[in-house]
Each structure stands twice: as C-alpha cells, then as structure tokens.
Amino acid sequence: MKKYELVADKIKDYINKEQLHHGDKLPTITDLMKKYQVGKSTILQAITLLTQRGIVYKVQGSGVFVRPTGQDGYMSLTDNAGFAHVLKKPTTEVIEFSEKKAPKPISEHLHSNEECYFIKRLRKQDGKPFVLEESYYRKSIIPFMSKEIAEGSIFDYIREGLKKEIRFSDKYMRVRKLTADEAKYLELKEGDPCLEVYDTFYLANGTAFDSSKLVYNYKNSKFYDQSSDDII
C-alpha cells in the first residue's frame, strides 16, 4: 500500500477509536502531519481518499468533518477494499480453482483472451451465504495464484505481496432469476431473484487485471451508496 493509503487507514481507525460521529471535526492538517509524522501532501491525499470513500467531507475554511456511517448490515457497492475489509467476520469457501480462458462477456471486460486463474468462491457472513463469486485473473499480470491465497484476501495479496496498486473498477448490475446451480450454493430456490454484478478492477496504469461475476443472495444482502463532495 502507498503511504497515503496507510495514513488514510490510520485516520479511519482514529475515527472509530474516538467514536467520532457525523459532524465531528478531525484534527487540523498540521496536527495530522505531526500525529502521523508525514508531509502535507500525504495528509491531503489521505483526506481525498477518505472523502471518496464517503468517510469524511471537507468544508472550505472550516476543516474536515466525519460523515454518517452506513447502517449495520449494509455494504457499500462502490467500496473497492474487498469483502475481507467491508464484511464482519466473513468466511470463504473455494469451490473451484483452475486455469482457463474467460468466456464472454468477461473476456471483453478484461480486454484480453489470455489464460486466466479462475476462482469460484462462496462468501458467507455469520454462517449465511452472502454472494457467489466467479473471478478471472489475468496470468500475465497476476503471475502466481493459489487456492490458499484465494481462501483469504486476494486483493491484500495483490497490494502487499505483488506491490500492485488497485485504483478503480467498473460495475454492471442487473436483477434476474437464479439458476439451479446458483440456488444450491446460496441455499435458495431456482427462480428466486438475485442481484448480478459484473465487476472489473484496474491497476493504477489503467490495466484490467480481474473481472468477476457476483451473484448476491437476496435474503442476506443489503447495500448502500454514498456520493463524495468531489462532484462537479
């Protein structure tokens, strides 16, 4: 992770530890520089990142303030941190780990027809199936992957192990009915409704490295979204 990302995480931890609420003011930029022993540009980048994540907002001439947090049980659809960071005590079951080419529309999202690591995982929260995930990682960009890595946080491995910066994602969503195979894993009935999300992630240089299809359990998934004050 980059220095400003680490500082952003520390500021977020500070907000939680101090139990700051909506409208509470953060320390000044100067005080934050002293607290975390970093330069002004690093603090400003960290604040910008927290603003984009909907954690704080800036008031010109007044400072930086805490935003309302999401309600318990709701997950942000736009958070790119990974499930391990946004869910409470999630568990992961790797159903399939193999190497193969991605089918359409995944290959189109990746802008590549190369061999990929294919990982099919079932995510649970509090023992209840939350989402069924099928992911394709380009082998030319992610040179090594294993089932053991897939059982944990793949994004942490990419950031910390491979030293690659994950920058942004594209999401395409629709509501449809479950297939028999999906219903089996999600402990629902064939034909029950679901939210399907195609999610493609990009590195800092704009290269797509992962494209996934996520099928959410309609009984166990709730979402929220927050816009940032960077809107023009």
Backbone bond lengths (Angstrom), bond angles and torsions (degrees), N, CA, C in turn:
res aa  C-N    CA-C-N  psi(-1)  N-CA   C-N-CA  omega(-1)  CA-C   N-CA-C  phi
1 M - - - 1.461 - - 1.525 110.09 -
2 K 1.318 115.99 147.92 1.456 120.15 177.01 1.527 109.95 -75.20
3 K 1.349 115.37 160.84 1.460 120.08 -175.00 1.524 111.72 -58.27
4 Y 1.341 117.28 -42.33 1.464 119.10 -177.26 1.530 111.48 -67.60
5 E 1.350 117.44 -29.08 1.461 120.48 176.84 1.529 110.55 -69.15
6 L 1.333 115.86 -39.65 1.464 120.18 176.91 1.526 110.69 -63.84
7 V 1.340 115.89 -42.01 1.464 120.06 179.10 1.525 110.37 -65.80
8 A 1.331 116.83 -39.51 1.471 120.44 177.83 1.528 110.29 -60.09
9 D 1.334 116.88 -41.77 1.466 120.39 177.97 1.528 110.97 -64.08
10 K 1.340 116.49 -38.02 1.468 120.19 179.43 1.527 111.07 -67.34
11 I 1.328 116.46 -39.26 1.469 119.54 177.98 1.528 110.10 -66.14
12 K 1.333 116.34 -39.77 1.467 120.01 177.15 1.527 110.39 -62.43
13 D 1.346 116.61 -41.90 1.470 120.52 177.28 1.530 110.54 -62.68
14 Y 1.333 116.18 -38.44 1.470 120.96 178.57 1.532 110.44 -62.63
15 I 1.338 116.14 -42.77 1.469 120.74 179.07 1.526 110.18 -60.22
16 N 1.336 116.26 -43.45 1.470 120.32 -179.54 1.527 111.47 -69.54
17 K 1.338 116.21 -43.60 1.469 120.58 -177.52 1.524 111.34 -64.18
18 E 1.330 115.96 -41.09 1.466 120.55 -179.36 1.526 112.26 -83.02
19 Q 1.350 115.56 -1.86 1.467 122.00 179.30 1.530 111.32 54.01
20 L 1.332 114.95 46.48 1.460 120.11 177.69 1.525 109.58 -73.29
21 H 1.316 115.60 144.95 1.455 121.35 -176.94 1.527 110.81 -118.63
22 H 1.323 114.90 177.24 1.457 120.97 -179.94 1.532 110.74 -52.97
23 G 1.334 115.70 125.90 1.455 121.03 177.82 1.512 114.59 94.44
24 D 1.345 117.38 -12.58 1.466 119.61 176.84 1.530 109.52 -69.96
25 K 1.319 115.55 141.76 1.459 121.09 -175.59 1.520 111.34 -92.95
26 L 1.333 115.95 138.18 1.458 121.21 174.86 1.530 109.67 -78.06
27 P 1.335 117.35 161.22 1.471 119.74 172.67 1.530 110.42 -57.30
28 T 1.307 116.92 160.44 1.464 121.20 -179.75 1.527 110.72 -65.49
29 I 1.324 115.79 164.59 1.468 120.82 178.16 1.523 110.21 -57.40
30 T 1.333 116.21 -42.35 1.470 120.56 179.48 1.523 111.10 -61.99
31 D 1.331 116.53 -43.93 1.466 120.07 179.51 1.529 111.44 -65.45
32 L 1.327 116.86 -37.66 1.464 120.35 178.11 1.527 110.87 -67.41
33 M 1.337 116.91 -36.32 1.463 120.70 176.49 1.527 110.35 -60.77
34 K 1.333 116.12 -43.41 1.464 120.65 179.66 1.524 111.08 -69.09
35 K 1.330 116.05 -41.35 1.466 121.26 -176.39 1.522 111.51 -62.71
36 Y 1.353 116.61 -41.85 1.464 120.12 -174.96 1.525 113.23 -106.38
37 Q 1.340 116.79 3.82 1.470 122.18 174.29 1.531 112.16 55.26
38 V 1.337 115.22 48.94 1.465 120.86 177.95 1.521 109.07 -135.06
39 G 1.334 115.73 169.71 1.449 120.94 -179.11 1.521 113.30 -79.93
40 K 1.320 115.15 171.21 1.463 121.26 -177.31 1.522 111.93 -62.56
41 S 1.341 117.03 -41.30 1.467 119.89 -177.43 1.531 111.16 -62.66
42 T 1.343 116.85 -36.25 1.469 120.38 179.01 1.523 110.50 -66.10
43 I 1.335 116.98 -42.65 1.469 120.56 178.35 1.523 110.49 -63.81
44 L 1.324 117.25 -42.90 1.466 120.44 -179.33 1.524 111.11 -64.24
45 Q 1.340 116.99 -39.28 1.468 120.27 176.93 1.528 110.68 -65.66
46 A 1.331 116.26 -39.50 1.465 120.37 178.85 1.529 110.72 -64.43
47 I 1.328 116.87 -42.24 1.466 121.22 178.94 1.530 110.28 -64.62
48 T 1.329 116.81 -40.32 1.465 120.56 177.85 1.524 110.60 -61.60
49 L 1.336 116.64 -42.38 1.460 120.85 178.90 1.529 111.01 -63.44
50 L 1.327 116.90 -43.50 1.467 120.69 178.79 1.530 111.14 -66.03
51 T 1.329 116.26 -32.75 1.465 120.76 176.17 1.521 110.33 -65.66
52 Q 1.331 116.36 -44.40 1.459 121.08 179.53 1.520 111.45 -64.38
53 R 1.324 116.80 -30.20 1.467 121.16 179.80 1.525 112.70 -84.56
54 G 1.328 116.62 -0.85 1.458 119.88 177.10 1.513 114.22 77.11
55 I 1.344 117.64 22.93 1.464 121.29 -177.71 1.523 111.55 -94.81
56 V 1.339 117.12 -34.61 1.466 121.33 179.22 1.525 109.50 -134.87
57 Y 1.334 115.57 167.98 1.464 120.84 172.38 1.522 108.69 -140.06
58 K 1.336 114.98 153.18 1.463 120.84 -176.72 1.522 110.72 -106.09
59 V 1.328 115.75 137.76 1.462 122.21 174.04 1.520 107.15 -118.99
60 Q 1.329 116.05 115.29 1.457 120.24 -175.14 1.529 110.90 -58.18
61 G 1.318 114.82 127.36 1.453 120.76 178.33 1.516 114.55 84.24
62 S 1.345 116.61 -6.92 1.472 119.63 -177.66 1.521 113.43 -118.07
63 G 1.349 117.43 -34.79 1.453 119.63 179.20 1.512 113.35 132.46
64 V 1.328 114.74 -159.76 1.468 122.68 -177.48 1.521 108.26 -116.22
65 F 1.340 115.93 133.13 1.459 121.10 -173.89 1.530 110.86 -126.69
66 V 1.325 115.08 157.34 1.462 121.69 -178.03 1.527 110.14 -81.68
67 R 1.334 115.34 135.90 1.463 121.12 176.27 1.522 110.44 -90.10
68 P 1.332 117.32 162.39 1.471 119.34 173.99 1.522 109.71 -62.04
69 T 1.325 117.31 143.25 1.457 121.28 177.33 1.520 109.84 -88.99
70 G 1.328 115.81 160.73 1.455 119.95 177.66 1.521 111.15 -65.21
71 Q 1.323 116.38 151.79 1.455 120.63 178.66 1.525 110.33 -66.55
72 D 1.330 116.01 150.38 1.461 120.96 178.68 1.524 110.33 -56.37
73 G 1.329 114.89 135.14 1.454 120.10 177.81 1.509 114.24 90.65
74 Y 1.344 116.90 -8.23 1.462 120.89 179.52 1.530 109.83 -101.59
75 M 1.314 116.50 141.44 1.456 122.11 -178.94 1.519 109.86 -117.97
76 S 1.328 116.00 140.02 1.456 120.37 177.77 1.523 110.23 -74.18
77 L 1.317 116.30 128.03 1.463 120.82 177.95 1.523 111.79 -73.38
78 T 1.329 117.41 -20.06 1.460 120.35 -173.70 1.518 113.69 -102.86
79 D 1.330 117.99 1.74 1.464 121.05 179.79 1.520 109.68 -77.82
80 N 1.338 116.87 126.65 1.460 121.56 -178.66 1.522 113.00 -99.89
81 A 1.322 117.38 14.64 1.461 119.95 -176.55 1.523 112.45 -71.43
82 G 1.337 117.59 -25.14 1.461 120.88 -175.77 1.519 110.60 105.19
83 F 1.348 116.42 150.71 1.461 121.01 -175.66 1.525 112.76 -59.37
84 A 1.335 116.71 -33.53 1.465 119.40 -177.63 1.520 111.89 -61.31
85 H 1.339 116.85 -22.24 1.459 120.81 -177.54 1.524 113.28 -101.36
86 V 1.326 117.56 -17.93 1.463 119.30 -175.26 1.525 113.21 -109.48
87 L 1.337 117.90 -13.67 1.456 120.96 177.04 1.521 110.16 -103.34
88 K 1.325 116.41 153.95 1.455 121.12 177.85 1.525 109.52 -91.71
89 K 1.334 115.46 116.31 1.461 122.97 178.00 1.529 112.45 51.00
90 P 1.336 117.77 56.79 1.464 119.42 178.29 1.528 111.02 -76.22
91 T 1.312 116.66 153.62 1.460 121.88 172.53 1.521 108.04 -122.33
92 T 1.324 115.51 151.22 1.459 120.81 -175.86 1.517 110.41 -128.58
93 E 1.319 116.28 129.18 1.465 122.48 173.67 1.524 108.23 -113.07
94 V 1.332 116.41 119.36 1.460 120.49 177.02 1.523 107.99 -84.37
95 I 1.314 116.34 112.86 1.461 122.17 -177.50 1.520 111.02 -84.94
96 E 1.330 116.28 -38.42 1.471 120.92 179.75 1.518 109.68 -148.16
97 F 1.322 115.58 137.93 1.465 122.20 173.68 1.521 106.96 -134.60
98 S 1.339 117.02 117.56 1.462 120.50 -176.75 1.525 109.76 -154.10
99 E 1.321 115.64 -178.59 1.461 121.73 177.67 1.521 108.39 -125.55
100 K 1.326 116.32 124.49 1.461 120.86 -179.71 1.521 109.99 -166.21
101 K 1.313 115.66 169.44 1.454 120.61 178.26 1.523 109.66 -80.82
102 A 1.321 114.99 148.04 1.463 120.25 -178.31 1.527 110.50 -80.25
103 P 1.326 117.40 139.63 1.467 120.84 175.80 1.526 110.18 -79.97
104 K 1.315 116.14 169.67 1.460 119.72 172.05 1.523 108.31 -74.09
105 P 1.344 121.30 146.08 1.468 126.53 2.90 1.528 113.99 -88.14
106 I 1.371 117.73 3.77 1.463 120.22 -177.90 1.527 111.24 -58.82
107 S 1.341 117.55 -46.22 1.466 120.88 -178.38 1.526 111.19 -61.77
108 E 1.330 116.45 -34.03 1.466 119.98 177.98 1.522 110.61 -69.42
109 H 1.332 116.52 -38.00 1.466 119.84 177.49 1.527 111.05 -65.88
110 L 1.338 116.47 -35.01 1.466 120.89 179.90 1.525 112.59 -81.02
111 H 1.330 116.90 -12.14 1.470 121.92 -175.88 1.527 110.39 56.34
112 S 1.329 115.34 37.97 1.466 120.06 -176.97 1.520 109.72 -159.79
113 N 1.336 115.41 148.61 1.461 121.18 176.23 1.524 110.58 -116.35
114 E 1.330 116.71 23.78 1.459 121.48 -175.37 1.528 112.09 -80.32
115 E 1.321 115.65 171.63 1.462 122.24 175.58 1.532 109.42 -66.24
116 C 1.326 115.54 138.56 1.468 121.08 -178.04 1.527 110.53 -129.37
117 Y 1.315 115.28 159.83 1.458 120.47 165.06 1.530 106.84 -81.06
118 F 1.329 116.16 124.34 1.457 120.66 177.33 1.525 108.63 -104.22
119 I 1.327 116.08 127.27 1.463 121.10 -178.31 1.525 108.89 -131.70
120 K 1.316 115.24 120.99 1.468 121.09 176.01 1.517 107.35 -109.40
121 R 1.336 116.16 120.63 1.464 120.70 -175.30 1.526 110.74 -131.33
122 L 1.325 114.62 148.35 1.460 121.66 172.23 1.518 107.42 -110.95
123 R 1.323 116.45 122.15 1.461 121.31 178.75 1.523 109.30 -100.57
124 K 1.336 115.05 136.30 1.458 120.67 178.21 1.521 110.01 -126.10
125 Q 1.317 115.06 150.10 1.457 121.98 173.92 1.523 107.88 -130.70
126 D 1.326 115.46 125.70 1.472 120.78 -175.46 1.524 111.13 56.00
127 G 1.338 115.52 34.71 1.454 120.51 177.15 1.512 115.17 79.92
128 K 1.329 117.94 -0.37 1.458 121.77 -178.08 1.531 110.26 -105.90
129 P 1.340 118.28 133.95 1.467 120.38 179.95 1.522 111.29 -62.74
130 F 1.315 114.40 128.14 1.465 121.11 -173.79 1.527 111.73 -108.41
131 V 1.337 115.73 -46.66 1.463 119.24 -177.55 1.525 109.95 -153.81
132 L 1.322 115.62 141.75 1.459 123.25 173.31 1.519 107.00 -102.95
133 E 1.322 115.95 126.36 1.469 120.77 -169.66 1.526 110.53 -125.51
134 E 1.333 116.44 129.89 1.464 122.55 173.43 1.520 107.65 -120.76
135 S 1.338 116.71 116.74 1.465 121.62 -172.83 1.518 111.54 -122.64
136 Y 1.323 114.80 144.88 1.463 122.34 175.52 1.527 108.45 -123.13
137 Y 1.348 116.28 121.15 1.465 122.60 179.22 1.526 109.07 -111.85
138 R 1.320 116.82 125.18 1.463 121.49 -178.33 1.526 110.62 -65.79
139 K 1.331 116.74 124.78 1.461 121.12 -176.33 1.524 112.30 -69.74
140 S 1.325 117.55 -25.75 1.466 119.60 179.12 1.527 111.33 -69.92
141 I 1.335 116.93 -20.24 1.464 121.35 -178.29 1.523 110.92 -106.97
142 I 1.333 116.53 -39.20 1.465 122.00 175.57 1.527 106.17 -108.62
143 P 1.342 117.87 88.94 1.468 121.26 -169.68 1.519 114.99 -69.32
144 F 1.335 117.48 -21.54 1.464 119.37 -179.90 1.519 109.99 -139.16
145 M 1.331 114.81 137.29 1.455 121.62 176.48 1.522 107.00 -149.03
146 S 1.319 116.79 152.15 1.458 120.72 178.73 1.522 109.43 -143.87
147 K 1.328 115.53 165.14 1.462 120.29 177.78 1.523 110.26 -63.27
148 E 1.335 116.54 -35.98 1.464 120.68 -179.89 1.528 110.85 -63.39
149 I 1.327 116.80 -41.72 1.465 120.56 177.20 1.522 109.74 -63.92
150 A 1.336 116.16 -41.79 1.466 121.14 -178.12 1.521 112.34 -65.57
151 E 1.328 117.17 -23.75 1.466 120.26 178.30 1.523 111.95 -75.02
152 G 1.330 116.84 -14.63 1.459 121.52 177.07 1.515 110.50 -109.79
153 S 1.332 116.17 -140.75 1.459 121.29 179.06 1.526 109.59 -97.90
154 I 1.326 116.56 108.96 1.463 120.79 178.58 1.523 110.27 -65.45
155 F 1.323 116.98 -37.98 1.461 119.91 -178.76 1.526 111.48 -66.10
156 D 1.340 117.91 -37.08 1.467 119.84 175.32 1.524 110.10 -62.54
157 Y 1.329 116.67 -40.07 1.465 121.22 177.85 1.529 110.90 -62.15
158 I 1.334 116.48 -42.57 1.463 120.36 -179.05 1.530 110.39 -67.01
159 R 1.335 116.26 -43.00 1.467 119.95 -178.28 1.527 112.06 -70.96
160 E 1.326 116.24 -48.62 1.458 120.46 -171.42 1.527 112.96 -92.85
161 G 1.332 116.57 -38.21 1.456 119.63 -178.98 1.519 113.21 -80.79
162 L 1.340 116.09 -44.57 1.465 120.52 -178.25 1.524 112.97 -95.72
163 K 1.332 116.93 -7.07 1.469 122.55 178.02 1.526 111.91 58.19
164 K 1.325 115.85 41.85 1.460 120.96 177.74 1.529 109.12 -110.34
165 E 1.319 115.66 142.09 1.465 121.00 -177.56 1.522 110.29 -96.80
166 I 1.328 116.13 118.85 1.462 121.93 176.13 1.524 107.39 -87.23
167 R 1.336 116.83 121.74 1.455 119.33 -168.98 1.531 113.79 -106.27
168 F 1.355 118.57 -49.29 1.467 119.00 -174.70 1.525 109.82 -154.79
169 S 1.337 115.46 173.22 1.463 120.07 -178.53 1.522 110.78 -145.59
170 D 1.332 115.12 159.14 1.463 122.93 172.83 1.523 107.85 -115.26
171 K 1.330 116.87 136.64 1.457 121.01 -179.07 1.525 110.12 -126.74
172 Y 1.330 115.21 134.37 1.461 121.97 174.54 1.520 107.05 -123.82
173 M 1.337 116.82 126.30 1.463 120.87 -172.47 1.523 111.79 -125.97
174 R 1.315 114.04 147.50 1.461 119.90 172.06 1.523 108.91 -154.91
175 V 1.318 115.86 158.09 1.463 122.32 174.91 1.524 107.61 -102.83
176 R 1.326 116.24 132.23 1.465 121.03 179.64 1.521 109.19 -149.18
177 K 1.344 116.01 -171.64 1.459 121.01 179.49 1.527 110.46 -102.07
178 L 1.320 116.29 148.21 1.459 122.15 -179.17 1.525 111.93 -71.77
179 T 1.346 114.89 144.18 1.458 120.15 169.16 1.528 108.24 -80.59
180 A 1.315 116.29 170.15 1.467 120.45 -180.00 1.529 110.93 -62.95
181 D 1.349 117.28 -41.03 1.465 121.07 -179.14 1.527 110.93 -65.34
182 E 1.317 117.20 -44.59 1.463 120.97 179.37 1.525 111.08 -63.73
183 A 1.323 115.85 -42.86 1.466 120.46 -179.14 1.524 111.30 -61.41
184 K 1.336 116.73 -36.20 1.464 121.01 179.79 1.527 110.88 -60.17
185 Y 1.322 116.97 -46.74 1.464 120.56 -177.94 1.530 112.22 -72.66
186 L 1.320 116.51 -35.80 1.464 120.40 -176.81 1.526 112.46 -87.02
187 E 1.339 115.82 1.51 1.469 122.05 178.11 1.529 111.33 58.41
188 L 1.337 113.91 44.52 1.456 121.50 176.83 1.526 108.75 -126.89
189 K 1.320 116.83 -170.87 1.455 121.49 179.80 1.526 110.34 -104.66
190 E 1.317 115.96 145.66 1.461 120.05 173.78 1.525 108.97 -56.07
191 G 1.324 116.19 132.38 1.454 120.34 -178.63 1.512 114.21 94.11
192 D 1.350 117.00 -9.46 1.465 119.48 174.46 1.531 109.26 -65.34
193 P 1.336 118.33 154.87 1.469 120.17 -179.78 1.528 111.92 -73.60
194 C 1.320 115.51 155.35 1.464 120.99 175.22 1.522 108.78 -151.99
195 L 1.321 115.12 161.52 1.460 121.39 170.91 1.518 107.45 -102.81
196 E 1.330 116.60 121.46 1.460 122.08 177.87 1.524 108.72 -104.65
197 V 1.335 115.94 129.20 1.461 121.31 -179.73 1.524 109.25 -125.83
198 Y 1.322 116.80 124.97 1.463 121.61 169.00 1.525 106.66 -95.75
199 D 1.326 116.11 121.99 1.462 122.01 -171.99 1.523 109.24 -125.37
200 T 1.326 117.47 119.05 1.460 122.11 179.15 1.520 109.29 -116.45
201 F 1.337 115.92 127.64 1.463 121.57 -176.74 1.524 110.86 -108.52
202 Y 1.340 114.71 146.22 1.463 122.19 -175.46 1.527 110.75 -125.33
203 L 1.330 115.15 148.28 1.457 121.14 173.21 1.525 109.88 -81.20
204 A 1.327 115.81 176.24 1.462 120.87 -177.41 1.525 112.47 -62.07
205 N 1.346 117.34 -25.68 1.465 120.23 179.79 1.527 112.70 -87.03
206 G 1.348 116.93 5.94 1.456 120.91 176.95 1.514 114.99 87.84
207 T 1.342 117.99 7.53 1.456 121.77 -178.57 1.525 110.84 -87.63
208 A 1.331 116.56 127.70 1.464 120.89 176.02 1.524 108.79 -74.45
209 F 1.337 117.20 128.41 1.463 120.27 -178.07 1.523 112.68 -120.73
210 D 1.333 117.78 -18.36 1.467 121.58 -177.06 1.515 109.22 -145.45
211 S 1.325 115.78 132.94 1.457 120.27 172.03 1.521 107.78 -133.09
212 S 1.326 115.54 132.30 1.460 120.79 -173.27 1.520 111.31 -131.86
213 K 1.326 114.27 151.36 1.463 121.10 168.80 1.517 107.00 -110.62
214 L 1.327 116.23 122.74 1.454 121.58 -179.60 1.521 109.32 -116.35
215 V 1.320 115.71 130.48 1.462 121.54 179.30 1.524 107.47 -117.40
216 Y 1.333 116.33 113.70 1.461 122.04 -173.45 1.524 112.12 -93.68
217 N 1.327 114.86 138.42 1.459 123.02 175.58 1.532 108.78 -71.55
218 Y 1.327 116.87 119.78 1.463 119.64 -174.22 1.528 112.73 -67.35
219 K 1.325 117.28 -21.73 1.461 120.07 -179.66 1.527 112.46 -82.42
220 N 1.328 116.90 -28.95 1.466 120.58 -170.64 1.518 114.23 -114.56
221 S 1.326 118.62 10.96 1.466 120.01 -177.53 1.526 110.87 -126.89
222 K 1.336 114.59 131.43 1.467 122.17 177.25 1.526 107.68 -136.59
223 F 1.335 116.30 140.66 1.455 120.32 -172.51 1.525 111.88 -129.19
224 Y 1.329 114.00 157.79 1.458 120.29 170.43 1.518 108.13 -142.22
225 D 1.314 116.58 163.45 1.461 121.45 177.11 1.519 108.32 -140.33
226 Q 1.317 116.30 146.54 1.455 122.04 178.02 1.516 108.87 -131.68
227 S 1.326 116.86 135.42 1.459 120.14 174.32 1.525 108.51 -90.18
228 S 1.330 116.27 156.55 1.463 120.52 -178.86 1.517 110.12 -99.30
229 D 1.341 115.27 168.59 1.462 118.84 179.27 1.521 111.56 -84.36
230 D 1.359 116.30 13.74 1.459 120.20 175.72 1.523 111.63 -88.72
231 I 1.359 116.69 3.99 1.461 120.13 179.90 1.523 109.39 -62.85
232 I 1.331 116.21 134.31 1.469 120.78 -179.27 1.527 109.40 -89.69
